[in-house]
Amino acid sequence: MKIIAIGRKRIVLATAGLLALVLAVAGLSLAWAGHQHYQLGGGWIGSGGGMVWNCVQVPLDPEGKKAAIQVHTVSYGADMAGLLAAFGADSLSATHVGEAEMISGDTGKWTLVAYGVKQGNPPELRLINVMTGTATFTGVDRYNMKFTMAVYPAAADDDKDGFPDPGTTPAVTLTNLTASVKRVPVP
């Protein structure tokens, strides 16, 4: 009789343990479902500050928490043209590159680098534009950006690696910039 009683006790304990595990997993699933967790990746069109661009985000991990970014400038307005002219540049590099990383369920941080160039043969680098900011998703196919633009003269890159040298102060810093971005829809 003791063997049967011990066997039943183990079955009851095992069943209770399994039930507790199922409830815990269900609770985690419900907690996860209560918060939207967005992923980086895809094709996007952005606008703000007189600029229009397109962007490709290539995920660097299966969860879409990190991505490489390539931005192509389509057009820019008088403000950007004036900034370029102040550095002796006549065009903004068509391609900007950078990376992004999700820092919460709906917000990512990012950095992009672009250049101001004076056209010629060869083209002459006149400024380095480093943009840093956040992107907050408002839905699966929209996010809003807040960012800072730090503009360095080409002379801030003594070692000619395409980045401002460490400790260099930007010539111009523009803060509290915003933009709106939409995913390119699938037909």
Residue pairs with C-beta under 8 A, 6 or more apart in sequence:
35 105
36 105
36 106
36 137
37 105
37 106
38 64
38 102
38 105
38 106
38 108
38 137
38 140
38 143
39 59
39 63
39 64
39 65
39 102
40 57
40 59
40 64
40 65
40 66
40 67
40 100
40 101
40 102
40 108
41 57
41 58
41 59
41 64
41 67
42 56
42 57
42 183
42 184
43 54
43 55
43 56
43 57
43 183
43 184
44 54
44 55
44 56
44 57
44 181
44 182
44 183
44 184
45 52
45 53
45 54
45 55
45 181
45 182
45 184
46 52
46 53
46 54
46 55
46 71
46 145
46 179
46 180
46 181
46 182
47 53
47 179
47 180
47 181
48 145
48 177
48 178
48 179
48 180
49 77
49 79
49 80
49 177
49 178
49 179
50 76
50 77
50 78
50 79
50 80
51 73
51 75
51 76
51 77
51 80
51 179
52 73
52 74
52 75
52 76
53 71
53 72
53 73
53 74
53 96
54 71
54 72
54 74
54 184
55 69
55 70
55 71
55 72
55 181
56 69
56 70
57 67
57 68
57 69
57 100
58 67
58 68
58 69
58 70
59 66
59 67
60 66
60 67
60 68
60 99
64 102
65 101
65 102
66 99
66 100
66 101
66 102
67 99
67 100
67 101
68 97
68 98
68 99
69 96
69 97
69 98
69 99
69 100
69 110
69 112
70 95
70 96
70 97
71 95
71 96
71 97
71 98
71 112
71 114
72 94
72 95
72 96
73 92
73 93
73 94
73 95
73 96
73 114
76 92
80 92
83 116
83 151
83 172
84 90
84 91
84 92
84 116
84 126
84 127
86 172
87 116
87 126
87 127
87 151
87 153
87 154
87 171
88 118
88 126
89 116
89 117
89 118
89 126
89 127
90 117
90 118
90 119
91 116
91 117
91 118
91 119
92 114
92 115
92 116
92 117
92 129
93 114
93 115
93 116
93 117
95 114
96 112
96 113
96 114
96 129
96 131
97 112
97 113
98 110
98 111
98 112
98 113
98 131
99 110
99 111
100 108
100 109
100 110
100 111
100 135
101 108
101 109
101 110
102 108
103 109
103 134
106 136
106 137
107 134
107 135
107 136
107 137
108 134
108 135
109 132
109 133
109 134
109 135
110 132
110 133
110 134
110 135
110 147
111 130
111 131
111 132
112 130
112 131
112 132
113 128
113 129
113 130
113 131
113 162
113 163
114 128
114 129
114 131
115 125
115 126
115 127
115 128
115 129
115 162
116 125
116 126
116 127
116 128
116 129
116 151
117 123
117 124
117 125
117 126
118 124
118 126
124 154
125 154
125 157
126 153
126 154
127 151
127 152
127 153
127 154
127 171
128 151
128 152
128 153
128 154
128 156
128 157
128 162
128 163
128 164
129 149
129 150
129 151
129 152
130 149
130 150
130 151
130 152
130 163
130 164
130 170
131 147
131 148
131 149
131 150
132 147
132 148
132 150
133 145
133 146
133 147
133 148
133 177
134 145
134 146
134 147
135 143
135 144
135 145
135 181
136 143
136 144
136 145
136 146
137 143
138 144
140 183
141 182
141 183
141 185
142 180
142 181
142 182
142 183
143 181
144 178
144 179
144 180
144 181
145 177
145 178
145 179
145 180
145 181
146 176
146 177
146 178
147 177
147 178
147 179
148 173
148 174
148 175
148 176
148 177
149 172
149 173
149 174
149 177
150 164
150 170
150 172
150 173
151 170
151 171
151 172
151 173
151 174
152 164
152 168
152 170
152 171
153 171
156 164
156 165
156 168
156 171
157 163
157 164
157 165
158 165
159 165
164 170
